[in-house]
Amino acid sequence: MFQKKNIIYSESIGVCRVDDIVKLSVQKEEPILYYLLRSVFDKKKVSYIPVENHQFLLRDLISRKEAENLLQQAGKIQKAPEIKHDEVGKESDKIQNKEIQNKEIQGKEIQAKETQIDDKLIQEAEYVWNLKLEFEDEKSNGKQKIKKH
């Protein structure tokens, strides 16, 4: 729990000071403790954050000396090997090229299937057309035979 006059970081208003800890209640409910936070950089900015179960990040600030110590300790930690951007780019290009090739293959397969379907539809249309022509031919021949009799 933070105390009055603590300088902290609030996710809602940035670096701020705990001006007060107040009890607020809604209608007849039990009062709840809230931090009254005031921005260090803009004195007009104020925020009330519940002491318990707050949804915003609140944390202590560290001193310059503490930050320098952390940086020194971080320097002692073994760093992960650096990955050159060229290597990442080449690998990314390979993946993209493979994806493009796969899409081209899929496109050709779809096109081949569509062509087969088109060919089949054309054959069926030709068959129906030929039947129609035969029917009209027989129909016109039947009329001629009736006229001759």
Long-range contacts (C-beta under 8 A, 24 or more apart in sequence): 1-51, 2-35, 2-58, 2-60, 6-60, 7-40, 7-61, 8-37, 8-58, 8-59, 8-60, 8-61, 9-57, 9-58, 9-59, 9-60, 9-61, 10-37, 10-47, 10-49, 10-56, 10-57, 10-58, 11-56, 11-57, 11-58, 12-37, 12-47, 12-49, 12-56, 13-37, 13-39, 13-45, 13-46, 13-47, 14-39, 14-40, 14-41, 15-39, 15-40, 15-41, 15-61, 16-40, 16-45, 16-47, 19-46, 21-51, 22-48, 24-48
